[in-house]
Amino acid sequence: MLIPPEIDLTKNKTFSARGRHNLVTVENLRTPDAANDDLFHSEEMDILIRNIKAAREAGCGVTLFYGAHVIKCGLSRYLIRLIEDGFVTHLASNGAGSIHDFELAYLGGTSEHVPTAIEDGSFGMWEETGAWMNEAIAEGYARGLGYGASLVDYVDRRPDRFPYRDDCVFYRAYKLGVPATYHVTIGTDIIHQHPKADFAAIGGASGRDFKAFCHAITTLDPRGVHMNVGSAVTGAEVFLKALSIARNQGRMLKNITTANFDIIPLGDYRSDVGKDTYEYYYRPRKNVINRPASLGGTGLYICGNHLETLPSLLRGLTEEA
């Protein structure tokens, strides 16, 4: 059998993130402000707000999968408020979502300038981020924890190292009793470049998180809500598999509400599209909006900038709560 040659990651040079220029900092995070958060209006948003309130009143789950750009938009505190106010019962993201959150917790900043860093091979080669996150995942996995819980445990046991943890979404979520799970693709995240990367632990811990996410999807029965906020690939694919598992085990979720948040114009997003159009290949249209509602329920598209849609969602939920 041919065994392909492998590169030796221990030869990678890492650099301290201290003093790095960050595009997002705790100083420029947006803070929920009722006076300025009524920015976006649509019929779909009104329906979503009503259905989230009804779901929580009925004791049904409300799950939210977000792309890392939500953190890079400075909206961490909005996710935290949605959890604090009881509107979200399970939070999920991809690997990058965990990294930006982790960096904010210890460094107070995240989001390096990629165009220049990729030119000299320094992109993503941050010693603290790579070493500490890989250490956290390996330690937690060995103790039976999933990816998100491993990070929380690591941060919780080292408060001096993480002075900005109150703005860390996964930390605050777990402290408030809400799971935060992370769904990783090997090779997509900067911590996979680090010499200490343990891919068995990364995959195993993320696998545990997938099972936790699947359980959360079963709590949407009979009329809960799932939101996919800016995750065009991972969120859409993970949700569809979790939905299939839930139905396979007897939770049919016929009357759920699903909502996809993004900026791509889709026109009549409930209509059939052919393979000759680009819309066909936009996974959330089928996997989040249309297919889950084939047995009933409601699929919605919230088309707008996260800087407007998430604040308006929180405002609508809290106005009469």
C-alpha positions as CSV (number, residue, x, y, z in Angstrom):
1,M,0.0,0.0,0.0
2,L,1.3,3.5,-0.9
3,I,1.8,5.6,2.2
4,P,2.1,9.3,1.1
5,P,4.8,11.4,2.6
6,E,3.8,13.8,5.3
7,I,5.1,17.2,6.3
8,D,6.6,17.6,9.8
9,L,4.5,20.1,11.7
10,T,7.1,20.3,14.5
11,K,9.3,22.3,12.1
12,N,6.7,25.1,11.9
13,K,7.9,28.4,13.5
14,T,5.5,30.0,15.9
15,F,5.3,33.6,17.2
16,S,3.8,35.2,20.2
17,A,0.4,36.9,19.6
18,R,1.3,39.5,22.2
19,G,1.5,42.9,20.5
20,R,-0.2,41.6,17.3
21,H,-2.5,44.0,15.6
22,N,-6.1,42.7,15.9
23,L,-9.0,43.9,13.9
24,V,-11.5,43.0,16.7
25,T,-10.9,43.9,20.3
26,V,-12.8,44.0,23.5
27,E,-12.8,47.8,23.2
28,N,-14.7,47.7,19.9
29,L,-17.1,44.9,20.7
30,R,-20.7,46.1,20.2
31,T,-22.8,46.3,23.3
32,P,-26.6,45.7,23.2
33,D,-28.3,49.1,23.2
34,A,-32.0,49.4,22.8
35,A,-31.7,52.9,21.4
36,N,-29.7,51.8,18.4
37,D,-30.6,48.2,17.8
38,D,-33.9,48.6,15.9
39,L,-32.1,48.5,12.6
40,F,-33.7,45.8,10.5
41,H,-37.3,44.9,9.6
42,S,-38.8,42.2,7.6
43,E,-41.9,39.9,7.7
44,E,-39.6,36.9,8.2
45,M,-38.0,38.5,11.2
46,D,-41.4,39.2,12.8
47,I,-42.3,35.5,12.3
48,L,-39.1,34.3,13.7
49,I,-39.4,36.4,16.8
50,R,-42.9,35.2,17.4
51,N,-42.0,31.6,16.9
52,I,-38.9,31.8,19.2
53,K,-41.1,33.3,22.0
54,A,-43.7,30.6,21.5
55,A,-41.0,27.9,21.5
56,R,-39.6,29.0,24.8
57,E,-43.0,29.3,26.3
58,A,-43.8,25.8,25.3
59,G,-40.5,24.5,26.6
60,C,-39.1,23.7,23.2
61,G,-35.4,24.1,22.3
62,V,-34.0,27.0,20.3
63,T,-30.6,26.2,18.7
64,L,-28.2,28.7,17.0
65,F,-25.3,27.7,14.8
66,Y,-23.1,30.7,13.9
67,G,-20.2,31.3,11.6
68,A,-17.0,32.8,12.9
69,H,-17.7,36.1,11.2
70,V,-20.3,36.8,13.8
71,I,-17.5,37.1,16.4
72,K,-15.4,39.1,13.9
73,C,-18.3,41.5,13.5
74,G,-18.0,42.2,17.3
75,L,-21.3,40.7,18.2
76,S,-20.2,38.3,21.0
77,R,-22.2,40.2,23.6
78,Y,-25.4,39.8,21.5
79,L,-24.9,36.0,21.5
80,I,-24.3,36.1,25.3
81,R,-27.5,38.2,25.8
82,L,-29.6,35.8,23.8
83,I,-28.4,33.1,26.2
84,E,-28.7,35.2,29.4
85,D,-32.3,36.1,28.5
86,G,-33.2,32.4,27.9
87,F,-33.9,32.6,24.1
88,V,-31.1,30.2,23.0
89,T,-30.8,26.7,24.5
90,H,-27.8,25.4,22.5
91,L,-25.1,27.3,20.7
92,A,-22.8,25.8,18.0
93,S,-20.1,27.0,15.6
94,N,-17.2,25.8,13.5
95,G,-13.6,25.6,14.7
96,A,-12.8,29.2,13.7
97,G,-15.7,30.4,16.0
98,S,-13.9,28.8,18.9
99,I,-10.6,30.3,18.0
100,H,-11.7,33.9,17.8
101,D,-13.6,33.4,21.0
102,F,-10.6,31.9,22.8
103,E,-8.3,34.7,21.6
104,L,-10.6,37.3,22.8
105,A,-10.6,35.6,26.2
106,Y,-6.9,35.7,26.7
107,L,-5.6,38.4,24.4
108,G,-8.5,40.8,24.4
109,G,-8.4,40.8,20.6
110,T,-8.6,38.6,17.5
111,S,-8.7,38.6,13.7
112,E,-5.2,39.1,12.3
113,H,-4.5,40.8,9.0
114,V,-4.3,37.8,6.7
115,P,-3.2,39.3,3.3
116,T,0.2,40.3,4.7
117,A,0.7,37.4,7.1
118,I,0.1,34.7,4.3
119,E,3.0,36.2,2.3
120,D,5.7,35.2,4.8
121,G,4.1,32.1,6.3
122,S,3.4,33.7,9.6
123,F,-0.4,33.5,9.2
124,G,-2.0,31.6,12.0
125,M,1.3,30.6,13.6
126,W,0.4,32.0,17.0
127,E,2.1,30.2,19.9
128,E,-0.4,31.0,22.7
129,T,-3.5,30.2,20.6
130,G,-2.1,27.0,19.1
131,A,-0.4,25.6,22.2
132,W,-3.1,26.4,24.7
133,M,-6.1,25.4,22.6
134,N,-4.4,22.1,21.6
135,E,-3.5,21.5,25.2
136,A,-7.0,22.2,26.3
137,I,-8.6,19.9,23.8
138,A,-6.1,17.0,24.4
139,E,-6.6,17.3,28.2
140,G,-10.3,17.5,28.0
141,Y,-10.7,14.7,25.5
142,A,-8.6,12.4,27.8
143,R,-11.1,13.2,30.6
144,G,-14.1,12.4,28.5
145,L,-15.1,16.0,27.5
146,G,-16.1,17.3,24.2
147,Y,-14.4,20.2,22.3
148,G,-16.4,23.1,23.8
149,A,-16.4,21.7,27.3
150,S,-12.7,21.2,27.1
151,L,-12.1,24.8,26.3
152,V,-14.4,26.0,29.1
153,D,-12.6,23.7,31.6
154,Y,-9.2,25.0,30.6
155,V,-10.3,28.6,30.8
156,D,-12.0,28.1,34.1
157,R,-9.0,26.6,35.8
158,R,-6.7,29.4,34.6
159,P,-8.5,32.7,35.4
160,D,-5.3,34.7,35.4
161,R,-4.5,33.7,31.9
162,F,-7.9,34.7,30.6
163,P,-8.7,38.2,31.9
164,Y,-11.4,38.9,29.2
165,R,-13.3,35.6,29.7
166,D,-16.5,37.5,30.5
167,D,-16.7,38.4,26.8
168,C,-16.0,34.8,25.7
169,V,-19.2,33.2,24.3
170,F,-18.4,29.6,25.0
171,Y,-17.3,30.4,28.6
172,R,-20.4,32.4,29.4
173,A,-22.7,29.9,27.7
174,Y,-21.5,27.0,29.9
175,K,-21.6,29.2,33.0
176,L,-25.2,29.9,32.2
177,G,-26.0,26.2,31.7
178,V,-26.1,26.3,27.8
179,P,-23.9,24.0,25.8
180,A,-21.6,25.4,23.2
181,T,-20.4,22.8,20.7
182,Y,-17.8,23.1,17.9
183,H,-17.8,21.2,14.7
184,V,-14.4,21.0,13.2
185,T,-13.0,20.2,9.7
186,I,-9.4,19.1,10.0
187,G,-7.1,21.5,8.2
188,T,-9.4,24.5,8.3
189,D,-8.2,26.0,11.5
190,I,-5.0,27.8,12.5
191,I,-4.5,25.6,15.6
192,H,-4.1,22.6,13.2
193,Q,-0.8,24.2,12.0
194,H,0.7,24.2,15.5
195,P,3.4,21.5,16.4
196,K,1.2,20.4,19.3
197,A,-1.9,19.6,17.2
198,D,-3.4,16.3,18.3
199,F,-5.7,15.4,15.5
200,A,-7.1,12.3,17.2
201,A,-8.1,14.5,20.2
202,I,-9.5,17.3,18.0
203,G,-11.6,14.8,15.9
204,G,-12.7,12.8,19.0
205,A,-13.7,15.9,21.0
206,S,-15.6,17.4,18.1
207,G,-17.3,14.1,17.6
208,R,-18.6,14.2,21.1
209,D,-19.9,17.7,20.4
210,F,-21.7,16.5,17.3
211,K,-23.6,14.0,19.4
212,A,-24.5,16.7,21.9
213,F,-25.7,18.9,19.0
214,C,-27.8,16.0,17.7
215,H,-29.4,15.7,21.1
216,A,-30.1,19.5,21.1
217,I,-31.9,19.1,17.8
218,T,-34.2,16.5,19.3
219,T,-35.4,19.1,21.8
220,L,-36.9,21.2,19.0
221,D,-39.7,18.7,18.8
222,P,-42.5,19.6,18.4
223,R,-42.2,23.3,17.5
224,G,-38.8,24.6,18.4
225,V,-36.5,26.9,16.3
226,H,-33.1,26.4,14.7
227,M,-31.1,29.4,13.4
228,N,-28.1,29.3,11.1
229,V,-26.3,32.6,11.3
230,G,-23.7,33.0,8.6
231,S,-22.3,29.5,8.3
232,A,-22.7,28.7,4.6
233,V,-21.1,25.2,4.7
234,T,-20.5,23.7,8.1
235,G,-23.6,24.9,9.9
236,A,-25.9,23.8,7.0
237,E,-24.3,20.4,6.6
238,V,-24.1,19.6,10.3
239,F,-27.7,20.6,10.9
240,L,-29.1,18.4,8.1
241,K,-27.3,15.3,9.5
242,A,-28.5,16.1,13.0
243,L,-32.0,16.5,11.7
244,S,-31.9,13.1,10.0
245,I,-30.6,11.4,13.1
246,A,-33.4,13.0,15.2
247,R,-36.0,11.7,12.8
248,N,-34.3,8.3,12.5
249,Q,-34.8,8.0,16.3
250,G,-38.4,9.0,16.3
251,R,-38.4,12.8,16.7
252,M,-40.1,13.9,13.5
253,L,-39.9,17.7,14.1
254,K,-42.8,18.4,11.7
255,N,-43.6,21.9,12.9
256,I,-40.2,23.4,13.6
257,T,-39.1,26.8,12.4
258,T,-35.7,27.2,10.7
259,A,-34.1,30.5,9.8
260,N,-30.9,31.2,7.8
261,F,-29.2,34.6,8.2
262,D,-26.9,35.8,5.4
263,I,-26.4,38.6,2.9
264,I,-26.8,36.7,-0.4
265,P,-29.9,37.7,-2.2
266,L,-32.0,34.6,-3.0
267,G,-35.2,36.1,-4.4
268,D,-38.1,33.7,-3.9
269,Y,-36.1,31.4,-1.7
270,R,-38.8,28.8,-1.4
271,S,-39.0,28.1,-5.1
272,D,-37.3,25.2,-6.8
273,V,-34.0,26.0,-8.4
274,G,-32.1,24.0,-11.1
275,K,-28.5,22.9,-11.1
276,D,-27.8,25.5,-13.8
277,T,-28.2,28.3,-11.3
278,Y,-25.7,29.3,-8.6
279,E,-28.5,29.4,-5.9
280,Y,-28.8,25.6,-6.2
281,Y,-25.3,25.2,-4.7
282,Y,-25.9,27.5,-1.8
283,R,-26.3,24.9,0.9
284,P,-28.3,26.7,3.5
285,R,-31.1,27.3,1.0
286,K,-31.8,23.6,0.9
287,N,-30.4,22.3,4.1
288,V,-31.7,24.9,6.5
289,I,-34.7,26.6,4.8
290,N,-36.4,24.2,2.5
291,R,-35.7,20.5,3.2
292,P,-36.4,20.7,7.0
293,A,-39.8,22.1,6.3
294,S,-40.9,19.5,3.8
295,L,-43.1,17.8,6.4
296,G,-44.5,21.1,7.6
297,G,-43.1,23.9,9.7
298,T,-41.6,27.1,8.5
299,G,-38.4,27.9,6.7
300,L,-37.2,31.6,6.7
301,Y,-34.5,33.6,5.2
302,I,-33.3,36.7,7.0
303,C,-31.3,38.6,4.4
304,G,-29.2,41.4,5.8
305,N,-25.9,42.3,7.5
306,H,-25.3,40.6,10.9
307,L,-24.6,44.0,12.4
308,E,-28.2,44.8,11.8
309,T,-30.1,41.5,11.9
310,L,-28.7,40.1,15.2
311,P,-29.3,43.3,17.2
312,S,-32.8,43.6,15.7
313,L,-33.5,40.0,16.7
314,L,-32.5,40.6,20.3
315,R,-34.4,43.9,20.4
316,G,-37.6,42.2,19.1
317,L,-37.3,39.3,21.5
318,T,-36.7,41.5,24.6
319,E,-39.2,44.3,23.8
320,E,-42.2,42.5,25.3
321,A,-40.4,39.6,27.0
